[in-house]
Amino acid sequence: MSWAQTAVATLVVLMVWAHAADGKQGYNLWAKERIKNLIDRTKREPDNAHLHVMISKAYFEDGELRKAEAHLRLALEMEPDYTEAHCNLAVMLHAQRRLSGALHHYEAALAADSTMGAAMAGLGTLLCSTNRQSQGIDYLEQVLALAPSRLKARFNLAVAYHQVDDFAKSIAHLLVLLSEQPGYPGGRNALAQAHFSRGLILLNAEQPVKALEFFSKALEGKEDDDFHFATGIAYLRIGDMDAAERAFSSAVELNQEHVPALHNLATVYELTQRAEKAWYYYDRVRALAPHLDTIEAVRSATYDEAYLME
């Protein structure tokens, strides 16, 4: 499914540090002063790994990623099993898409502390985003077993379940997520997509009435031309021409070049003895689909749920 492919990009890395940094945003006097103080302390205690982790956090918050990484690596030279340093370095590398390094340091953090939730969440997210969903799901489930309130982990888990076509579990996790934080970024859209995908499975299994329940829930969360189109197909399957017409018309209102919706709207008009309207929409399909060079070719074309499941 197209959304499942795009959704990989929306997986959110759980940040270990208290304040996420989006790069430098002006000259942060407090951060600069803190860095200066920490540098002075590290000069007095150069072999203190904990100080290097602290200064790496300060550099990270100030957008100095290279310096932050350098201090984490120094800390790990001093204490190779330093769990927090491994996890923080993994998060930093993960955010930069340096995935092999991130994987190594997540695993090193968990080797030192198998219950570290931040490392499990990060590793689970990374595995899901690299098509190793079964492993990633296991880690994310463990995170939620230990800390059910980790909303980013729950969102990532819902996305992962969608990727493996387990829409029921995806929906279940998204409902919990939205009950705890109704305005969670991307949550309503993800839930709408999960309901839609579940509906498509039912429609393909010749269960249009059940499919309509899920399409209706999808449309409650998001107005989408394909959601309306799928709804129209389901109504066609149960012979409700009026409802099918409304659904296909809604799809066309949202997207005037939605060829499958235009074609099926023409089909509804033809089946209900409104030839003039039917030919008007068939002509629009022919204009948008040059490979269908005659009206008969347009009429013979088929657009059903398979179009949505490609």
KEKE-3310 file (N, C-alpha, C; in steps of 0.2 Angstrom, whole numbers, plus 5000, padded with zeros to 4 digits):
npx = (5004:5002:5002:5008:5021:5025:5024:5035:5044:5039:5041:5045:5060:5064:5070:5083:5088:5084:5080:5075:5085:5084:5094:5105:5097:5098:5109:5112:5113:5113:5116:5129:5136:5134:5141:5154:5157:5157:5167:5178:5177:5180:5193:5199:5195:5199:5197:5185:5171:5158:5157:5160:5149:5139:5143:5142:5128:5125:5132:5124:5112:5114:5116:5128:5133:5144:5154:5147:5146:5159:5163:5155:5160:5173:5169:5165:5177:5184:5175:5169:5157:5147:5131:5122:5129:5131:5118:5114:5123:5119:5106:5109:5116:5106:5097:5103:5103:5113:5114:5119:5129:5121:5113:5123:5126:5114:5112:5123:5120:5109:5115:5122:5112:5098:5085:5083:5073:5073:5083:5078:5067:5072:5080:5070:5062:5071:5074:5061:5060:5069:5064:5063:5052:5046:5056:5058:5045:5044:5053:5047:5035:5040:5044:5032:5027:5034:5033:5019:5015:5023:5022:5027:5033:5022:5015:5025:5024:5011:5012:5021:5014:5004:5012:5015:5003:4994:4981:4971:4978:4986:4976:4971:4981:4983:4970:4972:4983:4977:4967:4974:4982:4974:4977:4989:5002:5000:4992:4978:4977:4985:4976:4965:4970:4973:4960:4955:4963:4960:4947:4948:4954:4943:4933:4939:4938:4925:4916:4907:4898:4903:4915:4911:4909:4922:4927:4919:4923:4936:4934:4928:4940:4947:4946:4946:4949:4951:4946:4932:4930:4932:4922:4911:4913:4910:4897:4891:4893:4884:4873:4867:4863:4861:4868:4881:4883:4883:4895:4905:4904:4908:4921:4926:4923:4933:4945:4946:4952:4951:4952:4947:4935:4928:4925:4917:4907:4901:4897:4887:4878:4875:4869:4858:4850:4853:4859:4865:4872:4881:4888:4895:4904:4911:4917:4926:4934:4940:4948:4957:4963:4973:4976:4964:4956:4943:4926:4920:4931:4933:4921:4923:4933:4939:4938:4941:4942:4955:4963:4966:4974:4986)
npy = (4994:5011:5021:5014:5013:5026:5029:5025:5035:5043:5038:5041:5045:5041:5053:5053:5063:5078:5089:5092:5096:5107:5110:5125:5139:5154:5163:5155:5161:5155:5142:5143:5147:5137:5127:5132:5131:5118:5113:5119:5111:5098:5100:5100:5087:5077:5063:5060:5052:5054:5068:5071:5065:5074:5086:5083:5083:5096:5102:5096:5101:5114:5113:5108:5096:5088:5090:5086:5072:5069:5070:5060:5049:5050:5047:5034:5028:5029:5022:5008:5002:5011:5014:5025:5033:5025:5024:5038:5041:5032:5037:5050:5046:5039:5049:5056:5047:5038:5023:5010:5013:5018:5006:4998:5004:5005:4992:4989:4997:4990:4978:4981:4985:4978:4982:4995:5007:5018:5014:5002:5007:5015:5006:4997:5006:5009:4996:4993:5003:4999:4988:4977:4972:4963:4960:4973:4976:4967:4973:4986:4982:4977:4989:4996:4987:4989:5003:5010:5023:5028:5037:5040:5028:5020:5026:5023:5009:5007:5011:5002:4990:4993:4992:4979:4974:4972:4978:4978:4978:4989:4999:4998:5002:5015:5020:5020:5028:5041:5042:5046:5057:5067:5076:5071:5073:5068:5057:5056:5055:5044:5034:5036:5031:5018:5013:5014:5005:4993:4992:4990:4978:4970:4973:4968:4955:4952:4958:4970:4977:4977:4983:4996:5001:5003:5012:5023:5026:5030:5041:5050:5054:5060:5069:5062:5058:5045:5038:5041:5036:5022:5019:5022:5011:5000:5003:5001:4987:4982:4986:4999:5012:5026:5030:5026:5035:5047:5045:5043:5056:5064:5061:5066:5079:5082:5079:5083:5076:5062:5048:5035:5037:5046:5037:5027:5035:5039:5026:5023:5033:5028:5015:5019:5025:5037:5044:5055:5062:5051:5050:5062:5061:5050:5055:5064:5055:5049:5060:5062:5050:5045:5033:5026:5027:5028:5029:5017:5010:5016:5014:5000:4999:4995:4999:4996:4991:4986:4995:5003:4995:4993)
npz = (5000:4996:5007:5017:5013:5012:5025:5032:5032:5041:5054:5070:5079:5095:5106:5117:5125:5135:5129:5112:5098:5085:5076:5076:5083:5083:5094:5108:5123:5136:5134:5128:5139:5148:5141:5141:5155:5157:5149:5155:5167:5162:5158:5170:5175:5164:5162:5165:5161:5162:5162:5149:5142:5147:5142:5128:5127:5129:5118:5108:5110:5107:5093:5089:5081:5077:5087:5098:5095:5095:5109:5114:5109:5115:5128:5127:5124:5136:5144:5139:5140:5143:5145:5143:5135:5123:5119:5117:5107:5097:5095:5089:5078:5071:5069:5059:5049:5048:5048:5050:5060:5070:5073:5078:5090:5097:5100:5107:5118:5123:5126:5137:5146:5146:5148:5144:5139:5130:5121:5116:5110:5100:5093:5089:5081:5071:5065:5060:5050:5041:5034:5043:5050:5059:5069:5074:5078:5089:5098:5100:5106:5118:5124:5126:5135:5146:5148:5145:5142:5133:5120:5107:5104:5103:5092:5082:5082:5078:5065:5060:5061:5052:5041:5039:5036:5046:5051:5060:5073:5071:5071:5084:5092:5088:5092:5106:5107:5103:5112:5123:5119:5110:5100:5094:5083:5067:5070:5069:5055:5052:5058:5050:5038:5042:5045:5032:5024:5031:5027:5013:5012:5017:5007:4996:4999:4996:5005:5006:5015:5028:5024:5022:5034:5039:5029:5032:5045:5041:5033:5043:5049:5039:5024:5009:4992:4987:4997:4996:4984:4985:4994:4986:4977:4986:4988:4975:4975:4983:4977:4979:4971:4972:4983:4979:4968:4975:4982:4972:4966:4976:4977:4965:4966:4975:4968:4952:4942:4944:4938:4939:4948:4940:4929:4935:4940:4928:4924:4934:4930:4917:4920:4927:4918:4913:4900:4894:4904:4907:4895:4895:4906:4902:4891:4898:4905:4894:4889:4899:4899:4888:4881:4880:4867:4861:4865:4867:4871:4883:4890:4892:4900:4917:4934:4949:4967:4965:4959:4970:4978:4972)
capx = (5000:5007:5003:5013:5028:5027:5024:5042:5048:5036:5043:5048:5065:5063:5076:5085:5089:5078:5078:5077:5088:5083:5100:5106:5091:5101:5114:5109:5118:5113:5119:5136:5139:5135:5147:5160:5158:5158:5174:5182:5177:5183:5200:5201:5194:5199:5196:5178:5167:5151:5157:5160:5142:5136:5145:5139:5121:5125:5133:5119:5106:5117:5117:5135:5133:5151:5157:5143:5147:5166:5163:5152:5165:5178:5166:5165:5184:5185:5170:5166:5150:5143:5125:5119:5133:5130:5111:5114:5126:5114:5100:5112:5117:5100:5094:5107:5102:5119:5110:5124:5132:5116:5111:5128:5126:5108:5113:5128:5117:5105:5119:5124:5106:5093:5078:5084:5067:5075:5087:5073:5062:5076:5081:5063:5060:5076:5072:5055:5061:5073:5060:5064:5047:5045:5061:5056:5039:5046:5056:5042:5030:5043:5045:5026:5025:5038:5031:5014:5014:5028:5017:5031:5034:5016:5014:5029:5022:5005:5015:5024:5009:5001:5017:5014:4995:4990:4977:4967:4982:4987:4970:4970:4986:4981:4965:4975:4987:4973:4964:4979:4983:4969:4980:4995:5004:4999:4989:4972:4978:4987:4971:4961:4973:4972:4953:4954:4966:4956:4941:4950:4954:4936:4930:4942:4936:4918:4912:4906:4894:4908:4920:4908:4910:4929:4927:4915:4928:4942:4931:4928:4946:4951:4942:4951:4946:4951:4941:4926:4930:4931:4915:4907:4914:4906:4889:4890:4893:4877:4867:4864:4866:4861:4874:4887:4883:4886:4902:4910:4904:4912:4928:4927:4924:4940:4950:4943:4955:4951:4949:4942:4929:4924:4923:4912:4901:4898:4894:4881:4873:4872:4865:4852:4846:4854:4864:4868:4877:4886:4893:4899:4909:4915:4922:4931:4939:4944:4952:4962:4967:4973:4977:4958:4955:4936:4921:4919:4936:4932:4916:4925:4938:4937:4941:4938:4947:4962:4966:4968:4978:4992)
capy = (5000:5017:5025:5010:5014:5033:5030:5023:5041:5047:5035:5046:5043:5043:5056:5052:5069:5081:5094:5091:5102:5107:5115:5132:5144:5160:5162:5154:5163:5150:5136:5144:5148:5130:5123:5135:5129:5110:5113:5120:5105:5093:5102:5098:5080:5075:5056:5059:5050:5057:5075:5071:5064:5080:5091:5081:5085:5103:5103:5094:5106:5120:5111:5107:5089:5085:5091:5081:5065:5068:5069:5054:5044:5050:5044:5027:5026:5029:5017:5005:4999:5016:5013:5031:5036:5021:5026:5045:5041:5029:5042:5055:5043:5038:5055:5058:5042:5034:5018:5005:5015:5018:5000:4995:5008:5003:4985:4990:5000:4985:4973:4983:4986:4975:4985:5002:5008:5022:5010:4997:5011:5018:5000:4995:5010:5008:4990:4994:5008:4996:4982:4971:4974:4958:4961:4980:4976:4964:4978:4991:4979:4977:4996:4998:4983:4992:5010:5011:5030:5031:5038:5040:5021:5017:5028:5019:5002:5007:5012:4995:4985:4994:4990:4971:4973:4970:4984:4978:4980:4996:5003:4997:5006:5022:5022:5021:5034:5047:5043:5049:5063:5068:5080:5068:5074:5062:5051:5055:5053:5037:5030:5036:5027:5011:5011:5013:4999:4987:4992:4988:4970:4967:4974:4963:4948:4952:4960:4977:4980:4978:4987:5002:5003:5006:5018:5028:5029:5033:5048:5054:5056:5063:5069:5059:5056:5038:5035:5041:5031:5015:5019:5021:5004:4996:5004:4997:4980:4980:4989:5006:5017:5033:5031:5026:5041:5052:5044:5045:5063:5067:5060:5070:5086:5083:5078:5083:5071:5056:5044:5029:5040:5048:5032:5024:5039:5038:5019:5024:5036:5023:5010:5022:5027:5045:5043:5061:5063:5046:5051:5068:5058:5045:5059:5067:5050:5049:5066:5061:5043:5045:5026:5024:5032:5028:5029:5010:5008:5019:5010:4993:4999:4993:5003:4994:4991:4984:5001:5006:4991:4992)
capz = (5000:4996:5013:5021:5010:5014:5032:5035:5033:5047:5060:5075:5083:5102:5108:5124:5129:5138:5124:5106:5095:5077:5074:5079:5082:5086:5099:5114:5128:5141:5131:5127:5145:5150:5137:5143:5161:5156:5146:5161:5171:5158:5159:5177:5175:5157:5161:5168:5155:5163:5160:5141:5140:5149:5137:5122:5127:5128:5111:5104:5111:5103:5086:5087:5081:5077:5094:5102:5093:5097:5116:5116:5107:5120:5134:5126:5124:5143:5147:5133:5142:5146:5142:5141:5129:5117:5117:5114:5101:5092:5093:5085:5071:5068:5066:5053:5044:5048:5051:5053:5066:5075:5075:5083:5097:5101:5102:5113:5124:5126:5129:5144:5150:5142:5149:5143:5135:5125:5116:5113:5106:5094:5089:5086:5075:5065:5062:5056:5044:5036:5032:5047:5055:5064:5074:5076:5082:5096:5103:5102:5111:5124:5126:5129:5141:5152:5149:5141:5141:5127:5114:5100:5102:5101:5085:5078:5082:5074:5058:5059:5060:5045:5035:5038:5034:5052:5052:5067:5078:5070:5073:5091:5095:5086:5096:5113:5107:5102:5118:5128:5116:5104:5095:5092:5076:5062:5073:5065:5048:5052:5060:5044:5033:5044:5044:5025:5022:5033:5023:5007:5013:5017:5000:4991:5001:4995:5011:5006:5020:5033:5022:5022:5041:5040:5025:5035:5050:5038:5031:5049:5051:5034:5018:5004:4986:4986:5002:4993:4978:4988:4997:4980:4975:4990:4987:4969:4976:4986:4973:4981:4966:4974:4988:4975:4965:4980:4984:4967:4965:4981:4975:4959:4969:4978:4963:4946:4937:4947:4932:4941:4950:4934:4925:4939:4940:4921:4924:4938:4926:4912:4923:4929:4912:4912:4895:4893:4909:4907:4890:4897:4911:4898:4888:4903:4906:4887:4888:4904:4898:4880:4879:4879:4862:4859:4870:4869:4875:4890:4894:4893:4906:4924:4939:4956:4972:4963:4958:4976:4981:4969)
cpx = (5004:5008:5008:5020:5030:5028:5031:5045:5045:5038:5047:5054:5064:5070:5077:5086:5083:5075:5080:5080:5086:5088:5100:5100:5093:5106:5111:5114:5119:5117:5127:5139:5140:5140:5153:5162:5160:5165:5179:5183:5181:5191:5203:5200:5194:5197:5189:5173:5160:5151:5157:5153:5138:5137:5143:5132:5121:5127:5127:5113:5108:5118:5123:5136:5139:5154:5153:5145:5155:5166:5160:5157:5171:5176:5167:5172:5186:5181:5166:5159:5146:5137:5122:5123:5132:5123:5111:5117:5122:5109:5103:5113:5111:5096:5097:5107:5109:5117:5114:5127:5127:5114:5116:5128:5120:5109:5118:5125:5113:5109:5121:5118:5100:5086:5078:5078:5069:5079:5083:5069:5066:5077:5075:5061:5065:5075:5066:5056:5066:5070:5062:5058:5046:5049:5059:5050:5040:5049:5051:5037:5033:5043:5038:5024:5028:5035:5025:5013:5019:5024:5021:5032:5028:5014:5018:5027:5016:5007:5018:5019:5005:5006:5016:5007:4991:4986:4973:4972:4985:4982:4970:4975:4985:4975:4967:4979:4982:4969:4968:4981:4980:4973:4987:4997:5004:4995:4982:4972:4980:4981:4966:4963:4972:4965:4952:4957:4963:4950:4942:4951:4947:4932:4933:4940:4928:4914:4911:4903:4899:4914:4918:4909:4917:4930:4924:4920:4934:4940:4930:4934:4949:4946:4947:4947:4946:4947:4934:4925:4929:4924:4910:4907:4910:4899:4887:4889:4887:4871:4864:4867:4866:4867:4881:4888:4886:4893:4907:4910:4908:4920:4930:4927:4931:4946:4946:4946:4956:4948:4945:4935:4925:4921:4917:4906:4897:4894:4887:4876:4870:4867:4858:4848:4847:4860:4868:4874:4883:4891:4898:4905:4914:4920:4927:4936:4943:4949:4958:4966:4967:4974:4970:4955:4948:4932:4920:4925:4936:4927:4918:4930:4935:4941:4938:4943:4954:4966:4969:4973:4984:4998)
cpy = (5006:5021:5021:5012:5021:5033:5028:5030:5045:5044:5040:5043:5046:5047:5055:5058:5073:5086:5093:5097:5102:5111:5121:5136:5150:5158:5161:5155:5158:5144:5137:5144:5141:5126:5125:5132:5121:5109:5114:5114:5099:5094:5099:5090:5077:5067:5055:5058:5053:5064:5075:5069:5070:5085:5089:5083:5092:5105:5101:5099:5113:5119:5109:5099:5085:5085:5086:5074:5064:5066:5062:5048:5044:5046:5037:5024:5025:5023:5014:5003:5004:5016:5020:5034:5032:5024:5033:5045:5038:5034:5047:5052:5042:5044:5058:5052:5038:5027:5012:5006:5015:5011:4997:4998:5006:4996:4985:4992:4994:4979:4975:4984:4984:4978:4992:5004:5013:5019:5005:5001:5013:5012:4998:4999:5010:5002:4990:4998:5005:4989:4976:4972:4969:4959:4968:4980:4973:4969:4984:4989:4979:4984:4997:4993:4986:4999:5011:5018:5033:5031:5038:5032:5018:5019:5024:5012:5002:5007:5005:4990:4986:4992:4983:4969:4970:4976:4984:4981:4987:5001:5003:5002:5013:5025:5024:5027:5041:5048:5047:5056:5064:5071:5077:5069:5068:5057:5050:5053:5046:5032:5030:5031:5019:5008:5009:5006:4993:4986:4989:4980:4967:4968:4969:4956:4948:4953:4967:4980:4982:4983:4995:5005:5006:5012:5024:5031:5032:5041:5053:5057:5061:5063:5067:5057:5049:5035:5035:5036:5024:5014:5018:5014:4999:4997:5000:4990:4978:4983:4995:5011:5024:5034:5031:5032:5047:5051:5046:5053:5067:5067:5064:5077:5087:5083:5077:5078:5064:5051:5039:5031:5042:5043:5028:5028:5039:5031:5019:5027:5032:5018:5013:5026:5035:5045:5049:5063:5057:5047:5057:5065:5053:5049:5062:5061:5049:5054:5065:5055:5042:5038:5023:5029:5032:5027:5022:5007:5010:5015:5003:4993:4997:4997:5001:4994:4989:4990:5004:5002:4989:4994)
cpz = (5000:5002:5017:5019:5013:5022:5036:5036:5039:5054:5064:5079:5090:5104:5116:5128:5130:5133:5117:5102:5088:5074:5077:5078:5086:5091:5106:5120:5134:5139:5131:5134:5149:5147:5140:5150:5161:5153:5151:5166:5168:5158:5165:5178:5168:5157:5164:5162:5156:5161:5152:5139:5141:5143:5130:5122:5126:5121:5107:5104:5108:5096:5084:5087:5081:5083:5098:5101:5096:5105:5118:5114:5112:5126:5133:5126:5131:5146:5142:5134:5144:5142:5139:5135:5123:5115:5114:5108:5095:5090:5088:5078:5067:5065:5060:5047:5043:5052:5054:5060:5072:5078:5080:5090:5101:5104:5108:5119:5128:5129:5136:5149:5145:5143:5147:5137:5129:5119:5113:5108:5099:5090:5085:5080:5069:5061:5057:5050:5039:5034:5036:5053:5060:5070:5078:5081:5089:5101:5105:5107:5118:5128:5130:5135:5147:5153:5144:5139:5135:5121:5107:5099:5100:5094:5080:5077:5078:5067:5056:5057:5054:5040:5034:5037:5040:5054:5058:5073:5077:5072:5081:5095:5094:5091:5103:5112:5107:5108:5124:5126:5110:5098:5093:5085:5072:5064:5070:5058:5047:5054:5054:5039:5035:5043:5036:5022:5024:5029:5016:5007:5013:5010:4995:4993:5000:5001:5011:5011:5026:5031:5023:5029:5042:5035:5028:5041:5047:5036:5037:5051:5046:5028:5013:4998:4985:4992:5000:4988:4980:4991:4991:4977:4979:4989:4980:4970:4979:4983:4975:4976:4968:4979:4984:4971:4969:4981:4978:4965:4970:4980:4970:4961:4972:4973:4956:4941:4940:4942:4934:4944:4945:4930:4929:4940:4934:4921:4928:4933:4920:4915:4926:4924:4911:4907:4894:4898:4909:4901:4892:4902:4907:4894:4892:4904:4899:4887:4893:4903:4891:4877:4877:4873:4859:4866:4872:4873:4883:4894:4896:4899:4912:4929:4946:4961:4971:4962:4964:4980:4978:4973)
residu = (MET:SER:TRP:ALA:GLN:THR:ALA:VAL:ALA:THR:LEU:VAL:VAL:LEU:MET:VAL:TRP:ALA:HIS:ALA:ALA:ASP:GLY:LYS:GLN:GLY:TYR:ASN:LEU:TRP:ALA:LYS:GLU:ARG:ILE:LYS:ASN:LEU:ILE:ASP:ARG:THR:LYS:ARG:GLU:PRO:ASP:ASN:ALA:HIS:LEU:HIS:VAL:MET:ILE:SER:LYS:ALA:TYR:PHE:GLU:ASP:GLY:GLU:LEU:ARG:LYS:ALA:GLU:ALA:HIS:LEU:ARG:LEU:ALA:LEU:GLU:MET:GLU:PRO:ASP:TYR:THR:GLU:ALA:HIS:CYS:ASN:LEU:ALA:VAL:MET:LEU:HIS:ALA:GLN:ARG:ARG:LEU:SER:GLY:ALA:LEU:HIS:HIS:TYR:GLU:ALA:ALA:LEU:ALA:ALA:ASP:SER:THR:MET:GLY:ALA:ALA:MET:ALA:GLY:LEU:GLY:THR:LEU:LEU:CYS:SER:THR:ASN:ARG:GLN:SER:GLN:GLY:ILE:ASP:TYR:LEU:GLU:GLN:VAL:LEU:ALA:LEU:ALA:PRO:SER:ARG:LEU:LYS:ALA:ARG:PHE:ASN:LEU:ALA:VAL:ALA:TYR:HIS:GLN:VAL:ASP:ASP:PHE:ALA:LYS:SER:ILE:ALA:HIS:LEU:LEU:VAL:LEU:LEU:SER:GLU:GLN:PRO:GLY:TYR:PRO:GLY:GLY:ARG:ASN:ALA:LEU:ALA:GLN:ALA:HIS:PHE:SER:ARG:GLY:LEU:ILE:LEU:LEU:ASN:ALA:GLU:GLN:PRO:VAL:LYS:ALA:LEU:GLU:PHE:PHE:SER:LYS:ALA:LEU:GLU:GLY:LYS:GLU:ASP:ASP:ASP:PHE:HIS:PHE:ALA:THR:GLY:ILE:ALA:TYR:LEU:ARG:ILE:GLY:ASP:MET:ASP:ALA:ALA:GLU:ARG:ALA:PHE:SER:SER:ALA:VAL:GLU:LEU:ASN:GLN:GLU:HIS:VAL:PRO:ALA:LEU:HIS:ASN:LEU:ALA:THR:VAL:TYR:GLU:LEU:THR:GLN:ARG:ALA:GLU:LYS:ALA:TRP:TYR:TYR:TYR:ASP:ARG:VAL:ARG:ALA:LEU:ALA:PRO:HIS:LEU:ASP:THR:ILE:GLU:ALA:VAL:ARG:SER:ALA:THR:TYR:ASP:GLU:ALA:TYR:LEU:MET:GLU)
# end
